[in-house]
Amino acid sequence: QIWIIPAQRGLPPSYEQRAFPLEERSGKLRLIAASDGREDAVTIHQDVDLYVSVLEPGEQVSHRLKPNRYAWLQVAKGEATLNGYALKQGDGAAVSEEKLEVSTDVGAEILLFDLV
């Protein structure tokens, strides 16, 4: 589970759950949560775009942050390299105002939070 604090107080509680098929997450970043619910993502009340990717050995994905945005990359499974830094299952890394290059030699499942 991931809990994200809403951008404003007093909103009624809400809950969404959605399955994202492996083919939508395999070898690419799939948007799974966003403030506007675009691309069939779960709607959240915060300026956060949450992506997931399942990478096979040798695969790579990239993501460019817009100005004044930050990212948190979480390795849920396997091992990944983020901009040259090795990360293992359970590791996370913060990035600001740069392009993220994520690759793996052994396979990985990652979560990428693009936030303010």
N, CA, C and O atoms as CSV, one atom per row, in Angstrom:
chain,resi,resn,atom,element,x,y,z
A,1,GLN,N,N,0.830,-1.188,0.000
A,1,GLN,CA,C,0.000,0.000,0.000
A,1,GLN,C,C,0.866,1.240,0.000
A,1,GLN,O,O,1.959,1.266,0.565
A,2,ILE,N,N,0.348,2.263,-0.648
A,2,ILE,CA,C,1.014,3.564,-0.673
A,2,ILE,C,C,-0.017,4.600,-0.238
A,2,ILE,O,O,-1.121,4.659,-0.779
A,3,TRP,N,N,0.356,5.406,0.736
A,3,TRP,CA,C,-0.517,6.467,1.221
A,3,TRP,C,C,0.081,7.802,0.809
A,3,TRP,O,O,1.262,8.061,1.044
A,4,ILE,N,N,-0.747,8.656,0.189
A,4,ILE,CA,C,-0.316,9.991,-0.224
A,4,ILE,C,C,-1.276,10.992,0.401
A,4,ILE,O,O,-2.489,10.890,0.222
A,5,ILE,N,N,-0.736,11.952,1.129
A,5,ILE,CA,C,-1.553,12.967,1.799
A,5,ILE,C,C,-2.175,13.884,0.749
A,5,ILE,O,O,-1.465,14.364,-0.135
A,6,PRO,N,N,-3.498,14.144,0.822
A,6,PRO,CA,C,-4.157,15.018,-0.154
A,6,PRO,C,C,-3.618,16.448,-0.107
A,6,PRO,O,O,-3.071,16.889,0.904
A,7,ALA,N,N,-3.782,17.152,-1.209
A,7,ALA,CA,C,-3.303,18.528,-1.319
A,7,ALA,C,C,-4.154,19.496,-0.501
A,7,ALA,O,O,-3.682,20.572,-0.134
A,8,GLN,N,N,-5.402,19.128,-0.212
A,8,GLN,CA,C,-6.249,20.010,0.590
A,8,GLN,C,C,-6.967,19.222,1.668
A,8,GLN,O,O,-7.190,18.018,1.540
A,9,ARG,N,N,-7.322,19.926,2.736
A,9,ARG,CA,C,-8.015,19.309,3.869
A,9,ARG,C,C,-9.513,19.218,3.590
A,9,ARG,O,O,-10.058,19.954,2.768
A,10,GLY,N,N,-10.154,18.305,4.290
A,10,GLY,CA,C,-11.609,18.235,4.268
A,10,GLY,C,C,-12.211,17.465,3.105
A,10,GLY,O,O,-13.433,17.443,2.959
A,11,LEU,N,N,-11.410,16.847,2.292
A,11,LEU,CA,C,-11.968,16.055,1.199
A,11,LEU,C,C,-12.593,14.783,1.764
A,11,LEU,O,O,-12.086,14.220,2.734
A,12,PRO,N,N,-13.686,14.329,1.165
A,12,PRO,CA,C,-14.257,13.071,1.641
A,12,PRO,C,C,-13.296,11.917,1.327
A,12,PRO,O,O,-12.602,11.949,0.311
A,13,PRO,N,N,-13.255,10.919,2.180
A,13,PRO,CA,C,-12.375,9.778,1.914
A,13,PRO,C,C,-12.747,9.105,0.590
A,13,PRO,O,O,-13.920,9.045,0.222
A,14,SER,N,N,-11.754,8.610,-0.105
A,14,SER,CA,C,-12.015,7.885,-1.350
A,14,SER,C,C,-11.020,6.743,-1.481
A,14,SER,O,O,-9.967,6.725,-0.843
A,15,TYR,N,N,-11.388,5.794,-2.326
A,15,TYR,CA,C,-10.559,4.610,-2.510
A,15,TYR,C,C,-10.746,4.137,-3.940
A,15,TYR,O,O,-11.873,4.051,-4.427
A,16,GLU,N,N,-9.666,3.835,-4.601
A,16,GLU,CA,C,-9.723,3.267,-5.947
A,16,GLU,C,C,-8.745,2.117,-6.025
A,16,GLU,O,O,-7.688,2.127,-5.394
A,17,GLN,N,N,-9.116,1.143,-6.800
A,17,GLN,CA,C,-8.225,0.008,-7.033
A,17,GLN,C,C,-8.355,-0.370,-8.496
A,17,GLN,O,O,-9.463,-0.432,-9.030
A,18,ARG,N,N,-7.247,-0.620,-9.136
A,18,ARG,CA,C,-7.276,-0.965,-10.550
A,18,ARG,C,C,-6.130,-1.917,-10.859
A,18,ARG,O,O,-5.036,-1.787,-10.309
A,19,ALA,N,N,-6.387,-2.864,-11.732
A,19,ALA,CA,C,-5.337,-3.785,-12.186
A,19,ALA,C,C,-4.737,-3.237,-13.477
A,19,ALA,O,O,-5.459,-2.791,-14.368
A,20,PHE,N,N,-3.422,-3.276,-13.567
A,20,PHE,CA,C,-2.713,-2.844,-14.765
A,20,PHE,C,C,-1.989,-4.061,-15.333
A,20,PHE,O,O,-1.026,-4.539,-14.733
A,21,PRO,N,N,-2.438,-4.569,-16.485
A,21,PRO,CA,C,-1.845,-5.781,-17.048
A,21,PRO,C,C,-0.335,-5.654,-17.247
A,21,PRO,O,O,0.187,-4.566,-17.492
A,22,LEU,N,N,0.345,-6.783,-17.138
A,22,LEU,CA,C,1.798,-6.812,-17.270
A,22,LEU,C,C,2.259,-6.186,-18.581
A,22,LEU,O,O,3.267,-5.480,-18.602
A,23,GLU,N,N,1.545,-6.429,-19.666
A,23,GLU,CA,C,1.981,-5.880,-20.957
A,23,GLU,C,C,1.978,-4.351,-20.974
A,23,GLU,O,O,2.695,-3.748,-21.772
A,24,GLU,N,N,1.188,-3.716,-20.113
A,24,GLU,CA,C,1.186,-2.252,-20.026
A,24,GLU,C,C,2.343,-1.726,-19.182
A,24,GLU,O,O,2.687,-0.547,-19.271
A,25,ARG,N,N,2.944,-2.588,-18.367
A,25,ARG,CA,C,4.014,-2.182,-17.451
A,25,ARG,C,C,5.380,-2.709,-17.870
A,25,ARG,O,O,6.405,-2.272,-17.347
A,26,SER,N,N,5.396,-3.629,-18.793
A,26,SER,CA,C,6.624,-4.324,-19.162
A,26,SER,C,C,7.493,-3.491,-20.105
A,26,SER,O,O,7.081,-3.151,-21.214
A,27,GLY,N,N,8.699,-3.170,-19.645
A,27,GLY,CA,C,9.668,-2.461,-20.473
A,27,GLY,C,C,9.381,-0.997,-20.703
A,27,GLY,O,O,10.032,-0.361,-21.532
A,28,LYS,N,N,8.409,-0.447,-19.978
A,28,LYS,CA,C,8.068,0.975,-20.118
A,28,LYS,C,C,7.472,1.476,-18.813
A,28,LYS,O,O,7.054,0.693,-17.959
A,29,LEU,N,N,7.443,2.788,-18.676
A,29,LEU,CA,C,6.817,3.402,-17.506
A,29,LEU,C,C,5.323,3.537,-17.768
A,29,LEU,O,O,4.911,4.158,-18.748
A,30,ARG,N,N,4.516,2.954,-16.892
A,30,ARG,CA,C,3.062,3.024,-17.012
A,30,ARG,C,C,2.528,3.915,-15.904
A,30,ARG,O,O,2.727,3.632,-14.723
A,31,LEU,N,N,1.842,5.003,-16.287
A,31,LEU,CA,C,1.218,5.882,-15.305
A,31,LEU,C,C,0.093,5.112,-14.622
A,31,LEU,O,O,-0.806,4.600,-15.288
A,32,ILE,N,N,0.143,5.029,-13.284
A,32,ILE,CA,C,-0.904,4.298,-12.558
A,32,ILE,C,C,-1.714,5.191,-11.623
A,32,ILE,O,O,-2.803,4.804,-11.200
A,33,ALA,N,N,-1.197,6.390,-11.289
A,33,ALA,CA,C,-1.943,7.330,-10.443
A,33,ALA,C,C,-1.546,8.750,-10.819
A,33,ALA,O,O,-0.371,9.043,-11.040
A,34,ALA,N,N,-2.553,9.637,-10.888
A,34,ALA,CA,C,-2.308,11.037,-11.243
A,34,ALA,C,C,-3.461,11.891,-10.728
A,34,ALA,O,O,-4.566,11.393,-10.514
A,35,SER,N,N,-3.198,13.169,-10.533
A,35,SER,CA,C,-4.230,14.068,-10.001
A,35,SER,C,C,-5.422,14.203,-10.942
A,35,SER,O,O,-6.538,14.457,-10.489
A,36,ASP,N,N,-5.202,14.038,-12.241
A,36,ASP,CA,C,-6.289,14.187,-13.208
A,36,ASP,C,C,-6.796,12.853,-13.761
A,36,ASP,O,O,-7.687,12.841,-14.611
A,37,GLY,N,N,-6.250,11.745,-13.299
A,37,GLY,CA,C,-6.717,10.437,-13.736
A,37,GLY,C,C,-6.474,10.134,-15.209
A,37,GLY,O,O,-7.091,9.225,-15.764
A,38,ARG,N,N,-5.587,10.880,-15.844
A,38,ARG,CA,C,-5.340,10.679,-17.278
A,38,ARG,C,C,-4.766,9.283,-17.548
A,38,ARG,O,O,-4.248,8.618,-16.651
A,39,GLU,N,N,-4.875,8.876,-18.779
A,39,GLU,CA,C,-4.348,7.583,-19.238
A,39,GLU,C,C,-4.900,6.412,-18.420
A,39,GLU,O,O,-4.220,5.407,-18.214
A,40,ASP,N,N,-6.144,6.561,-17.960
A,40,ASP,CA,C,-6.826,5.523,-17.183
A,40,ASP,C,C,-6.124,5.211,-15.859
A,40,ASP,O,O,-6.219,4.100,-15.340
A,41,ALA,N,N,-5.419,6.210,-15.324
A,41,ALA,CA,C,-4.747,6.056,-14.027
A,41,ALA,C,C,-5.744,6.295,-12.896
A,41,ALA,O,O,-6.791,6.911,-13.098
A,42,VAL,N,N,-5.416,5.810,-11.726
A,42,VAL,CA,C,-6.192,6.090,-10.524
A,42,VAL,C,C,-6.064,7.583,-10.218
A,42,VAL,O,O,-4.977,8.150,-10.332
A,43,THR,N,N,-7.174,8.220,-9.829
A,43,THR,CA,C,-7.162,9.647,-9.500
A,43,THR,C,C,-6.761,9.846,-8.041
A,43,THR,O,O,-7.304,9.202,-7.144
A,44,ILE,N,N,-5.800,10.747,-7.816
A,44,ILE,CA,C,-5.392,11.103,-6.460
A,44,ILE,C,C,-5.458,12.616,-6.308
A,44,ILE,O,O,-5.345,13.348,-7.292
A,45,HIS,N,N,-5.638,13.080,-5.090
A,45,HIS,CA,C,-5.779,14.513,-4.813
A,45,HIS,C,C,-4.445,15.106,-4.379
A,45,HIS,O,O,-4.316,15.638,-3.277
A,46,GLN,N,N,-3.461,15.007,-5.259
A,46,GLN,CA,C,-2.127,15.537,-4.976
A,46,GLN,C,C,-1.391,15.670,-6.310
A,46,GLN,O,O,-1.663,14.927,-7.253
A,47,ASP,N,N,-0.458,16.621,-6.380
A,47,ASP,CA,C,0.313,16.836,-7.603
A,47,ASP,C,C,1.446,15.811,-7.680
A,47,ASP,O,O,2.623,16.140,-7.527
A,48,VAL,N,N,1.054,14.567,-7.922
A,48,VAL,CA,C,1.997,13.450,-8.023
A,48,VAL,C,C,1.596,12.597,-9.220
A,48,VAL,O,O,0.417,12.296,-9.409
A,49,ASP,N,N,2.566,12.216,-10.012
A,49,ASP,CA,C,2.367,11.202,-11.043
A,49,ASP,C,C,3.136,9.974,-10.583
A,49,ASP,O,O,4.335,10.051,-10.318
A,50,LEU,N,N,2.458,8.858,-10.490
A,50,LEU,CA,C,3.082,7.614,-10.040
A,50,LEU,C,C,3.119,6.631,-11.204
A,50,LEU,O,O,2.096,6.316,-11.812
A,51,TYR,N,N,4.323,6.157,-11.496
A,51,TYR,CA,C,4.549,5.213,-12.592
A,51,TYR,C,C,5.069,3.894,-12.035
A,51,TYR,O,O,5.672,3.852,-10.963
A,52,VAL,N,N,4.828,2.821,-12.778
A,52,VAL,CA,C,5.393,1.512,-12.458
A,52,VAL,C,C,6.010,0.950,-13.732
A,52,VAL,O,O,5.555,1.239,-14.839
A,53,SER,N,N,7.047,0.148,-13.560
A,53,SER,CA,C,7.657,-0.533,-14.697
A,53,SER,C,C,8.220,-1.871,-14.245
A,53,SER,O,O,8.798,-1.989,-13.165
A,54,VAL,N,N,8.039,-2.870,-15.091
A,54,VAL,CA,C,8.652,-4.178,-14.889
A,54,VAL,C,C,9.702,-4.328,-15.980
A,54,VAL,O,O,9.381,-4.339,-17.169
A,55,LEU,N,N,10.950,-4.442,-15.568
A,55,LEU,CA,C,12.061,-4.496,-16.515
A,55,LEU,C,C,12.705,-5.879,-16.516
A,55,LEU,O,O,12.992,-6.446,-15.462
A,56,GLU,N,N,12.921,-6.399,-17.693
A,56,GLU,CA,C,13.659,-7.646,-17.871
A,56,GLU,C,C,15.147,-7.314,-17.935
A,56,GLU,O,O,15.507,-6.166,-18.195
A,57,PRO,N,N,16.019,-8.297,-17.704
A,57,PRO,CA,C,17.458,-8.029,-17.791
A,57,PRO,C,C,17.827,-7.353,-19.114
A,57,PRO,O,O,17.421,-7.790,-20.191
A,58,GLY,N,N,18.602,-6.281,-19.002
A,58,GLY,CA,C,19.048,-5.537,-20.173
A,58,GLY,C,C,18.122,-4.414,-20.610
A,58,GLY,O,O,18.492,-3.628,-21.482
A,59,GLU,N,N,16.935,-4.315,-20.034
A,59,GLU,CA,C,16.001,-3.251,-20.429
A,59,GLU,C,C,16.294,-1.962,-19.671
A,59,GLU,O,O,16.935,-1.964,-18.620
A,60,GLN,N,N,15.804,-0.857,-20.239
A,60,GLN,CA,C,16.032,0.468,-19.662
A,60,GLN,C,C,14.813,1.344,-19.921
A,60,GLN,O,O,14.158,1.221,-20.956
A,61,VAL,N,N,14.512,2.227,-18.973
A,61,VAL,CA,C,13.493,3.260,-19.155
A,61,VAL,C,C,14.090,4.592,-18.723
A,61,VAL,O,O,15.041,4.636,-17.943
A,62,SER,N,N,13.517,5.680,-19.242
A,62,SER,CA,C,13.994,7.005,-18.846
A,62,SER,C,C,12.803,7.920,-18.613
A,62,SER,O,O,11.707,7.693,-19.126
A,63,HIS,N,N,13.047,8.953,-17.830
A,63,HIS,CA,C,12.003,9.926,-17.486
A,63,HIS,C,C,12.677,11.265,-17.219
A,63,HIS,O,O,13.611,11.349,-16.422
A,64,ARG,N,N,12.203,12.307,-17.884
A,64,ARG,CA,C,12.764,13.636,-17.674
A,64,ARG,C,C,11.848,14.431,-16.753
A,64,ARG,O,O,10.649,14.557,-17.000
A,65,LEU,N,N,12.435,14.962,-15.694
A,65,LEU,CA,C,11.681,15.804,-14.766
A,65,LEU,C,C,11.544,17.210,-15.336
A,65,LEU,O,O,12.481,17.751,-15.923
A,66,LYS,N,N,10.371,17.785,-15.156
A,66,LYS,CA,C,10.171,19.184,-15.531
A,66,LYS,C,C,10.814,20.064,-14.466
A,66,LYS,O,O,11.083,19.593,-13.361
A,67,PRO,N,N,11.065,21.341,-14.782
A,67,PRO,CA,C,11.665,22.239,-13.782
A,67,PRO,C,C,10.850,22.266,-12.486
A,67,PRO,O,O,9.620,22.213,-12.506
A,68,ASN,N,N,11.553,22.349,-11.377
A,68,ASN,CA,C,10.965,22.431,-10.036
A,68,ASN,C,C,10.176,21.189,-9.628
A,68,ASN,O,O,9.291,21.260,-8.776
A,69,ARG,N,N,10.503,20.053,-10.241
A,69,ARG,CA,C,9.878,18.791,-9.841
A,69,ARG,C,C,10.962,17.846,-9.355
A,69,ARG,O,O,12.139,17.988,-9.686
A,70,TYR,N,N,10.534,16.889,-8.570
A,70,TYR,CA,C,11.447,15.932,-7.952
A,70,TYR,C,C,10.932,14.523,-8.222
A,70,TYR,O,O,9.791,14.330,-8.643
A,71,ALA,N,N,11.781,13.561,-7.977
A,71,ALA,CA,C,11.366,12.172,-8.158
A,71,ALA,C,C,11.869,11.332,-7.000
A,71,ALA,O,O,12.902,11.615,-6.395
A,72,TRP,N,N,11.114,10.303,-6.717
A,72,TRP,CA,C,11.539,9.257,-5.801
A,72,TRP,C,C,11.401,7.952,-6.570
A,72,TRP,O,O,10.323,7.630,-7.069
A,73,LEU,N,N,12.485,7.207,-6.664
A,73,LEU,CA,C,12.468,5.906,-7.316
A,73,LEU,C,C,12.574,4.834,-6.246
A,73,LEU,O,O,13.489,4.861,-5.423
A,74,GLN,N,N,11.645,3.893,-6.254
A,74,GLN,CA,C,11.633,2.791,-5.296
A,74,GLN,C,C,11.786,1.480,-6.055
A,74,GLN,O,O,11.035,1.211,-6.992
A,75,VAL,N,N,12.749,0.671,-5.654
A,75,VAL,CA,C,12.928,-0.647,-6.262
A,75,VAL,C,C,12.090,-1.642,-5.458
A,75,VAL,O,O,12.433,-1.982,-4.326
A,76,ALA,N,N,11.000,-2.099,-6.046
A,76,ALA,CA,C,10.096,-3.029,-5.368
A,76,ALA,C,C,10.604,-4.465,-5.433
A,76,ALA,O,O,10.449,-5.230,-4.481
A,77,LYS,N,N,11.209,-4.825,-6.555
A,77,LYS,CA,C,11.755,-6.173,-6.739
A,77,LYS,C,C,13.021,-6.085,-7.572
A,77,LYS,O,O,13.161,-5.194,-8.410
A,78,GLY,N,N,13.934,-7.002,-7.343
A,78,GLY,CA,C,15.131,-7.097,-8.167
A,78,GLY,C,C,16.183,-6.055,-7.848
A,78,GLY,O,O,16.307,-5.596,-6.713
A,79,GLU,N,N,16.941,-5.688,-8.876
A,79,GLU,CA,C,18.009,-4.699,-8.744
A,79,GLU,C,C,17.975,-3.779,-9.955
A,79,GLU,O,O,17.671,-4.211,-11.067
A,80,ALA,N,N,18.288,-2.508,-9.731
A,80,ALA,CA,C,18.280,-1.532,-10.814
A,80,ALA,C,C,19.451,-0.575,-10.650
A,80,ALA,O,O,20.037,-0.456,-9.574
A,81,THR,N,N,19.771,0.094,-11.728
A,81,THR,CA,C,20.773,1.152,-11.705
A,81,THR,C,C,20.076,2.443,-12.100
A,81,THR,O,O,19.425,2.512,-13.143
A,82,LEU,N,N,20.214,3.464,-11.267
A,82,LEU,CA,C,19.626,4.779,-11.523
A,82,LEU,C,C,20.752,5.770,-11.745
A,82,LEU,O,O,21.506,6.079,-10.823
A,83,ASN,N,N,20.866,6.266,-12.964
A,83,ASN,CA,C,21.902,7.252,-13.309
A,83,ASN,C,C,23.278,6.824,-12.800
A,83,ASN,O,O,24.050,7.638,-12.294
A,84,GLY,N,N,23.565,5.529,-12.944
A,84,GLY,CA,C,24.874,5.010,-12.568
A,84,GLY,C,C,24.992,4.503,-11.141
A,84,GLY,O,O,26.029,3.950,-10.776
A,85,TYR,N,N,23.961,4.674,-10.325
A,85,TYR,CA,C,23.988,4.228,-8.924
A,85,TYR,C,C,23.206,2.929,-8.776
A,85,TYR,O,O,22.058,2.837,-9.211
A,86,ALA,N,N,23.824,1.934,-8.168
A,86,ALA,CA,C,23.196,0.625,-7.988
A,86,ALA,C,C,22.190,0.665,-6.842
A,86,ALA,O,O,22.465,1.211,-5.774
A,87,LEU,N,N,21.021,0.077,-7.083
A,87,LEU,CA,C,19.959,-0.014,-6.077
A,87,LEU,C,C,19.466,-1.454,-6.020
A,87,LEU,O,O,19.360,-2.127,-7.046
A,88,LYS,N,N,19.166,-1.919,-4.810
A,88,LYS,CA,C,18.656,-3.271,-4.604
A,88,LYS,C,C,17.194,-3.207,-4.174
A,88,LYS,O,O,16.662,-2.134,-3.887
A,89,GLN,N,N,16.559,-4.367,-4.135
A,89,GLN,CA,C,15.174,-4.448,-3.686
A,89,GLN,C,C,15.018,-3.741,-2.347
A,89,GLN,O,O,15.781,-3.989,-1.414
A,90,GLY,N,N,14.024,-2.856,-2.258
A,90,GLY,CA,C,13.773,-2.107,-1.034
A,90,GLY,C,C,14.461,-0.762,-0.989
A,90,GLY,O,O,14.102,0.084,-0.170
A,91,ASP,N,N,15.450,-0.540,-1.855
A,91,ASP,CA,C,16.151,0.748,-1.886
A,91,ASP,C,C,15.304,1.798,-2.591
A,91,ASP,O,O,14.485,1.483,-3.455
A,92,GLY,N,N,15.516,3.042,-2.208
A,92,GLY,CA,C,14.888,4.174,-2.861
A,92,GLY,C,C,15.910,5.269,-3.056
A,92,GLY,O,O,16.940,5.299,-2.381
A,93,ALA,N,N,15.625,6.175,-3.984
A,93,ALA,CA,C,16.548,7.276,-4.248
A,93,ALA,C,C,15.764,8.505,-4.679
A,93,ALA,O,O,14.793,8.408,-5.430
A,94,ALA,N,N,16.201,9.667,-4.190
A,94,ALA,CA,C,15.594,10.943,-4.558
A,94,ALA,C,C,16.415,11.586,-5.668
A,94,ALA,O,O,17.644,11.515,-5.669
A,95,VAL,N,N,15.721,12.210,-6.609
A,95,VAL,CA,C,16.359,12.879,-7.739
A,95,VAL,C,C,15.668,14.213,-7.936
A,95,VAL,O,O,14.451,14.317,-7.779
A,96,SER,N,N,16.441,15.237,-8.279
A,96,SER,CA,C,15.837,16.536,-8.561
A,96,SER,C,C,16.361,17.094,-9.876
A,96,SER,O,O,17.555,17.039,-10.170
A,97,GLU,N,N,15.439,17.625,-10.648
A,97,GLU,CA,C,15.721,18.378,-11.863
A,97,GLU,C,C,16.765,17.752,-12.776
A,97,GLU,O,O,17.702,18.425,-13.206
A,98,GLU,N,N,16.607,16.478,-13.070
A,98,GLU,CA,C,17.470,15.850,-14.059
A,98,GLU,C,C,16.726,14.702,-14.714
A,98,GLU,O,O,15.629,14.339,-14.289
A,99,LYS,N,N,17.321,14.137,-15.744
A,99,LYS,CA,C,16.735,12.994,-16.428
A,99,LYS,C,C,17.090,11.729,-15.664
A,99,LYS,O,O,18.232,11.548,-15.241
A,100,LEU,N,N,16.117,10.865,-15.492
A,100,LEU,CA,C,16.341,9.588,-14.824
A,100,LEU,C,C,16.538,8.509,-15.879
A,100,LEU,O,O,15.720,8.355,-16.785
A,101,GLU,N,N,17.622,7.772,-15.753
A,101,GLU,CA,C,17.899,6.618,-16.611
A,101,GLU,C,C,17.940,5.405,-15.691
A,101,GLU,O,O,18.806,5.309,-14.821
A,102,VAL,N,N,17.015,4.490,-15.882
A,102,VAL,CA,C,16.925,3.309,-15.031
A,102,VAL,C,C,17.145,2.073,-15.899
A,102,VAL,O,O,16.491,1.895,-16.927
A,103,SER,N,N,18.070,1.230,-15.471
A,103,SER,CA,C,18.355,-0.004,-16.201
A,103,SER,C,C,18.518,-1.146,-15.203
A,103,SER,O,O,18.592,-0.930,-13.994
A,104,THR,N,N,18.572,-2.363,-15.735
A,104,THR,CA,C,18.768,-3.532,-14.880
A,104,THR,C,C,19.522,-4.616,-15.630
A,104,THR,O,O,19.352,-4.792,-16.836
A,105,ASP,N,N,20.349,-5.330,-14.903
A,105,ASP,CA,C,21.048,-6.489,-15.459
A,105,ASP,C,C,20.373,-7.794,-15.069
A,105,ASP,O,O,20.600,-8.826,-15.701
A,106,VAL,N,N,19.540,-7.754,-14.028
A,106,VAL,CA,C,18.946,-8.984,-13.493
A,106,VAL,C,C,17.416,-8.971,-13.476
A,106,VAL,O,O,16.802,-9.978,-13.122
A,107,GLY,N,N,16.799,-7.869,-13.845
A,107,GLY,CA,C,15.353,-7.718,-13.782
A,107,GLY,C,C,14.958,-6.896,-12.569
A,107,GLY,O,O,15.599,-6.972,-11.521
A,108,ALA,N,N,13.900,-6.109,-12.714
A,108,ALA,CA,C,13.456,-5.251,-11.616
A,108,ALA,C,C,12.012,-4.814,-11.827
A,108,ALA,O,O,11.512,-4.760,-12.950
A,109,GLU,N,N,11.365,-4.506,-10.718
A,109,GLU,CA,C,10.081,-3.814,-10.744
A,109,GLU,C,C,10.283,-2.534,-9.953
A,109,GLU,O,O,10.731,-2.566,-8.807
A,110,ILE,N,N,9.950,-1.402,-10.573
A,110,ILE,CA,C,10.205,-0.105,-9.949
A,110,ILE,C,C,8.934,0.723,-9.872
A,110,ILE,O,O,8.003,0.549,-10.659
A,111,LEU,N,N,8.921,1.631,-8.900
A,111,LEU,CA,C,7.895,2.660,-8.784
A,111,LEU,C,C,8.603,3.998,-8.892
A,111,LEU,O,O,9.634,4.215,-8.255
A,112,LEU,N,N,8.052,4.890,-9.695
A,112,LEU,CA,C,8.628,6.219,-9.873
A,112,LEU,C,C,7.578,7.259,-9.514
A,112,LEU,O,O,6.516,7.325,-10.132
A,113,PHE,N,N,7.886,8.075,-8.502
A,113,PHE,CA,C,7.017,9.166,-8.072
A,113,PHE,C,C,7.577,10.462,-8.641
A,113,PHE,O,O,8.712,10.824,-8.334
A,114,ASP,N,N,6.808,11.168,-9.462
A,114,ASP,CA,C,7.184,12.470,-10.012
A,114,ASP,C,C,6.337,13.488,-9.252
A,114,ASP,O,O,5.114,13.502,-9.395
A,115,LEU,N,N,6.977,14.345,-8.440
A,115,LEU,CA,C,6.237,15.198,-7.516
A,115,LEU,C,C,6.862,16.579,-7.354
A,115,LEU,O,O,7.981,16.836,-7.799
A,116,VAL,N,N,6.098,17.463,-6.698
A,116,VAL,CA,C,6.604,18.819,-6.421
A,116,VAL,C,C,7.269,18.846,-5.070
A,116,VAL,O,O,7.762,19.890,-4.645
